Amino acid sequence: MKGGEFCQIDCSRRTNYGYDERIEVFGSKGLIESRRQRSRGVSRYIGDKVVEDVLHPGWFERIKESYYEALSAFVDAINHRKTPSPSLENGLKAQLLADKATESIKTGVPMKV
C-alpha cells in the first residue's frame, strides 16, 4: 500500500455453505473481526446444549440494513448536491483490487497494485 503496508485479500464467494462466516483484518497492533450475523442474536442454554438462533438465509438479509442506509445517504447527497460517498473513484479502486486478485489467481503471481 502507499505507506509500505502489506495487504492481502482472501475471498471465497463460491462455497458449499454460501459465503464466509467472518471477515478479519489483521494489523501490527491488533485485529478487527466481523462475524456472520444471526437473525436475533439469541442463544438458549439447555442442560449441556446451546441452541443458537438461526443465521440469516442469504447475502441480502445479512446486509439489508446497511444497504438501505447507504441508498438513503446516496439520495441525500444527490438532493443536497454533495459528492456521494463512497465516490466513483472509490468504486474504481475496489474494482482494480478485484481485477488484480483475479489476475493473481490465474497467474499464481502476487500483483502490485
C-alpha positions in Angstrom: 0.0 0.0 0.0 1.0 3.7 -0.2 2.7 3.7 3.2 4.5 0.4 2.7 1.9 -1.8 4.4 1.2 -5.2 3.0 -2.3 -6.1 2.1 -3.8 -9.5 1.3 -7.4 -10.2 0.4 -8.7 -13.7 0.7 -12.2 -14.1 -0.8 -14.4 -17.1 -1.3 -17.8 -16.2 -2.8 -18.5 -19.7 -4.2 -18.6 -22.1 -1.4 -20.8 -25.0 -0.4 -22.0 -23.2 2.7 -22.9 -19.9 0.9 -20.3 -17.3 2.0 -17.6 -16.7 4.6 -18.7 -16.8 8.2 -16.4 -13.9 9.2 -14.1 -11.2 8.0 -10.8 -10.5 9.7 -8.4 -7.6 9.3 -5.0 -8.1 11.0 -2.6 -5.3 11.9 0.6 -5.0 13.9 -1.4 -3.6 16.8 -4.5 -5.8 16.7 -7.3 -7.4 14.8 -10.8 -6.4 13.7 -13.4 -9.2 13.2 -16.9 -9.1 11.7 -18.8 -12.4 12.1 -21.9 -13.5 10.2 -24.9 -12.0 12.0 -27.7 -14.1 13.5 -31.3 -13.2 12.9 -32.0 -12.1 16.5 -28.7 -12.8 18.4 -30.4 -15.2 20.7 -28.8 -18.3 22.3 -30.6 -20.8 24.5 -28.8 -22.9 27.1 -30.5 -26.2 28.0 -28.5 -28.6 30.1 -25.3 -29.3 28.3 -26.5 -27.9 24.9 -26.5 -24.5 23.4 -29.2 -23.7 20.8 -28.2 -20.8 18.6 -30.6 -18.5 16.8 -30.8 -19.1 13.0 -28.5 -17.5 10.6 -29.7 -15.0 8.0 -30.7 -17.1 5.0 -28.7 -15.2 2.4 -26.4 -12.4 1.5 -29.0 -9.6 1.2 -30.6 -10.4 4.6 -27.1 -10.0 6.1 -26.5 -6.5 4.7 -30.1 -5.3 4.3 -30.0 -2.6 7.0 -26.7 -1.1 5.8 -27.9 -1.3 2.2 -30.9 0.9 2.9 -28.7 3.3 4.9 -26.2 3.6 2.0 -29.0 4.1 -0.5 -30.5 6.8 1.7 -27.2 8.6 2.0 -26.7 8.5 -1.8 -30.1 10.0 -2.4 -29.5 12.6 0.3 -26.2 13.6 -1.3 -27.8 14.0 -4.7 -30.7 16.1 -3.3 -28.2 18.3 -1.5 -25.7 18.5 -4.4 -22.9 16.8 -2.4 -20.4 14.3 -3.7 -21.7 10.8 -2.8 -19.6 8.6 -0.6 -18.2 6.2 -1.5 -17.2 8.0 -4.6 -16.8 6.7 -8.2 -13.1 6.8 -7.6 -13.5 4.5 -4.5 -15.6 2.1 -6.7 -12.9 2.1 -9.4 -10.2 1.3 -6.8 -12.2 -1.6 -5.4 -12.7 -2.9 -9.0 -8.9 -2.6 -9.6 -8.3 -4.7 -6.4 -10.7 -7.3 -7.6 -9.1 -7.4 -11.1 -5.6 -7.7 -9.7 -6.8 -10.5 -7.3 -8.3 -12.4 -10.3 -5.1 -11.9 -12.3 -3.1 -13.2 -9.4 -5.3 -16.3 -9.1 -4.9 -17.0 -12.8 -1.1 -16.5 -12.9 -0.2 -17.6 -9.5 1.9 -14.5 -9.1 1.3 -11.7 -6.5 0.2 -8.5 -8.2 1.4 -5.0 -7.4 -1.4 -2.5 -7.0 
